[in-house]
Amino acid sequence: MLDKFLSFAKRLPADRLASVEGSLAALMESFSEGYELTPDELAEIDRRIASHNPEFSRQDDVTKIFGQPFAA
């Protein structure tokens, strides 16, 4: 697959190659240690998932962060 990708990328014009390079760089960065959860974060996730009475954010708090949801 890597050979196919390299062959594909080599045929791209420079203006299109830049966006592919940017996407590849973002993908590689997402696998870096900076994106790994710490043992404490993993324990907190496990604790929250195991809760019998989970707490959820209010809709208006979510809307403030992410904006309005798409209309159904």
Secondary structure, 3 states (H helix, E strand, C coil): CHHHHHHHHHCCCHHHHHHHHHHHHHHHHHCCHHHCCCHHHHHHHHHHHHCCCCCCCCHHHHHHHHCCCCCC
